[in-house]
Amino acid sequence: MDNNKLFRALSSPTRLEILKKLLVNEMHLTGLAKEIGISVPVTSRHVKILEEIGLIKKRVVGNVYLLKATIGDLEKMLEPFIEEFSIEIEKEKSLFDALKQIPGIEVEKRRGGINILNRLMGMRDIIFMK
């Protein structure tokens, strides 16, 4: 897989929207175009780019093509960019203390849970712990 093709495909907000829609449901090209509010030919071009890098698969039902995102392939494609590291936790320390050691992660205790901000990915998750 050519990294340039991968990042080109993921650089478009429209293609990301297509992937989000197809992660939830299999859709026909016309329904997908209507759902995201662009023409069928433009949708087709975006789908072709995503299909070429393996992020969308077509399934034939009669004479109809249904589209589905294959996000598992994306995880494999991005694997070379993932840095792995380990952290050591002293006995008696909590998960909260372990998370604070991870670079790019901000952790704060909140009433009813822990708020986690991943600065590298721009994501925020709240984990409720008892």
Rosetta blueprint (number, residue, H / E / L):
1 M L
2 D L
3 N H
4 N H
5 K H
6 L H
7 F H
8 R H
9 A H
10 L H
11 S L
12 S L
13 P H
14 T H
15 R H
16 L H
17 E H
18 I H
19 L H
20 K H
21 K H
22 L H
23 L H
24 V H
25 N L
26 E L
27 M E
28 H E
29 L H
30 T H
31 G H
32 L H
33 A H
34 K H
35 E H
36 I H
37 G L
38 I L
39 S L
40 V H
41 P H
42 V H
43 T H
44 S H
45 R H
46 H H
47 V H
48 K H
49 I H
50 L H
51 E H
52 E H
53 I L
54 G L
55 L L
56 I E
57 K E
58 K E
59 R E
60 V E
61 V E
62 G L
63 N L
64 V E
65 Y E
66 L E
67 L E
68 K E
69 A E
70 T L
71 I H
72 G H
73 D H
74 L H
75 E H
76 K H
77 M H
78 L H
79 E H
80 P H
81 F H
82 I L
83 E L
84 E L
85 F L
86 S L
87 I L
88 E L
89 I L
90 E L
91 K L
92 E L
93 K L
94 S L
95 L H
96 F H
97 D H
98 A H
99 L H
100 K L
101 Q L
102 I L
103 P L
104 G L
105 I E
106 E E
107 V E
108 E E
109 K E
110 R E
111 R L
112 G L
113 G E
114 I E
115 N E
116 I E
117 L E
118 N E
119 R L
120 L L
121 M L
122 G L
123 M E
124 R E
125 D E
126 I E
127 I E
128 F L
129 M L
130 K L
